[in-house]
Amino acid sequence: MKLYQNEISSATSRVRIALALKGLTAEALPVTILGEEAESRQAGYRSVNPQGLVPALLTDSGVLITQSLAIVEYLDEIKPEPPLLPQTAEGRALARSIALAIAAEIHALLPPRIGLHLKSTFNADADAVAAWSRHWVGEGMAAVERMIAGRRQGAFAVGDRPSIADIFLFPQAVSARRMGFDLVRWPNIAAIVAKLEAIPAFHENAPAPRR
């Protein structure tokens, strides 16, 4: 397998965590994502992934899978142990709900292309873009905290073993902390992240800080 990735990308981090939990490896193919001239915005990479996003996984059979949730679930299907989804239908639905709340509602508003659009269309400066990001992270993480608090049973987001909910939560929480958020404002998230940081698959594959 080959993974088109960028180490600062929280979406890439999700897939790297899943690979590590499964004991799987993929050849890393770095793709730059920052700035107007980023490789992710160029025709060469768009011919690989029309969305111009990372990560993208090229399977051993030559099939390209895009979107981190689809990739993580693919890995869970090709190597079922350890499972990344809870055993019950309700638990699986909750885990997917948390993952999608992060991927589709928080992270979707934060990638570099969003900042570039805000700058080019609305003349937003760096401070305005940062304020935009902080607003959506703060609002989104507060909602995820309420989702978890209302139904949490166990050490992690859904139950007593890490699931796709934790795989998506951890990189977003790491990014939120780097933005200046104190995770204690979200006590369930803070407790879960503290446990995840003790697991090598998570802390060794956290998104790298921007330089």
N, C-alpha and C positions, 0 to 999 in steps of 0.2 A: 504494500500500500504506500501511497505517497500523499502527504498532507501539505497543501498550499496554506501557508500560515504567516502570522506576524506575532512576535512574542509580546507586544504591548496589547494585543487584542484580547479582550475578555472572552469573546466568542471562540477564538482559538484556544484559550485556556480551558474552556469547557471540554473540548475534544481531547486535548492533551491529558486532562484529568481522567477522562473516561478510558483512554488508551492505557494509562498507567494502572488504573483499577483492574482492567481486564488482563494486564500483562501482555498487551499487544504493542507492536512497534510499527511506525510508519516513517518513511523517509521524509525529512523536513525540507520543504521547498519554500524558502523565504520570499515574501512579497511585501514590498514597501507600501505603506498606506497613508502616509502623511504628505500633505502638500499637493499642489496642482500637478506636479510631475511624478506623482507616486505611480509605481508600477501597476497598482490596482486600477488606475484610471486609464491605462493605455490599452491600445487595441490588442496587443499580444496576450495580456491576461484576460481581457474581455472575450477573447476567442476560447479561453478555457472555461471561465465563469462569466456569462453575460451580465450578471449583476455587478461584477467587479468587486466582490466581497470576499473576505476570508472568514472562516476556513472553507476549504473545499477538499474533499477526499477522493482520490483516484483509487478505486479498488483494484485488487489483484487481477480481476477480470476485465479491467479497463473501463469501468463505469464510473462516471463522476457524480458524486453526491455533494450537494450544496446544502447550506443551512445547518447550523450546529445541532439543533434538536433532531433533525433527520439523521445526521451522522451518528450522534450518540445512540439513538435507537437502533440504527443499523449495527453498530458494534455490539449492542446488547443482544441482537438476534444471532449474529454469527458466532458469538461466544457467550452463552447464557450465564456462565458463572464468573464472578458473583453477579447476581441480578441487579440491575439498576432501576427496576420498577418494583413497587410494593406488591405484595401477594394478592390483595383484594382489589376488586374493581374500583371501589371508592378511593382506596389509597392511591391507585394508579392515576385516577382522574385528578386527585388533589396534587400529586407530584407534578403532573403535566400542567395543571393550572398555575402552580408557582413558577415553573420553568417558563411558561409563556408570558406570565406577568412581567418577568424580567426581560426575556428576549424581545417580546413584541411591544411592551408598553414602556419600559425604561430604556433599554439599550438601543432600541430603534431610533430614539431621539438624540443619540449621543455620538455616532460615528463621525470620523473626520469629514465626510462629505456633507454632513449636516452643518458643521461649523463653516465650511467653505461656502455653502449656500447662504447662510445667514450673513456672512461678510460681503459676498458679491451682490446679493439682492437687497439687503436691508442696511448695508454699511455698518454692520455690527463689528465693534472692535473686540479685542481679546477678552476684555473684562465682561462685555455683554454676552459673549459666547459662553464664558465660564459661568455667568449667572444663570443663563439658560440651562446649562447642564446641571448645575446644583439644584435648580428648582425641580426639574423632572426626576432627578435621583432622590431628592428628599421626599417628594410626594409619592413616588413609586415605592420606595423602600418602606415608607410608613404603611402603605397599603399591604405590602407583602407581610410585614410584621403582624398586621391584624389578621391576615389570612392564616398565618401559622399559629398565632396565639389562640384563635378560636377552636383549633382542631388538633393541636400538637399533642401527640402521645409518643413519648420516646425521646432518645437523645438527639435525634436529628430532625430535619424538617418534617419528615413523614415516617415515623417509626424509629427503630433502633439500629438501622444500618443506612449508610449513605445511599441516596437515590438521585435520580435526575434533578430533583428539586434542589439538593445540596450542590450538585455539579454546576448548576446555573447560579445559585445564590452566592457561592463562595467568591468567584471572580468579581461579581458586581459589588459585594461587600468590601473586598480589597480595594477596588477602584474608588468606592465611596469614602473609605478611610483616607485614601491619598488626596481626595478632594477637600478634606478637612472635617468630615463628619465623624463624630464620636459615636461608635456603634452602640454605646450604652443607652442611647436614646431609643434603641430598638432592642429591648432586653432578650427576646427570644432569638433574634438574629445574632446578637453578640454571643450568646451562650453556644449556639450551633457553630458559629465560625471558630470559636475557641477550640471546640472539639475537632473540627475539620483541620485546623492548623497543625494538630498533632499527627495527622495522617500524611505520610510522605507523598502519596499521589496528589494530594491537594497542595501542600505548601511548596513542593518542588515544581509545580506547574502553574503557580499563580501568574497573572499577567505581569510582565516586566514594567517598571516605571518608565514614563516617557523621559527622554533626555532633552 
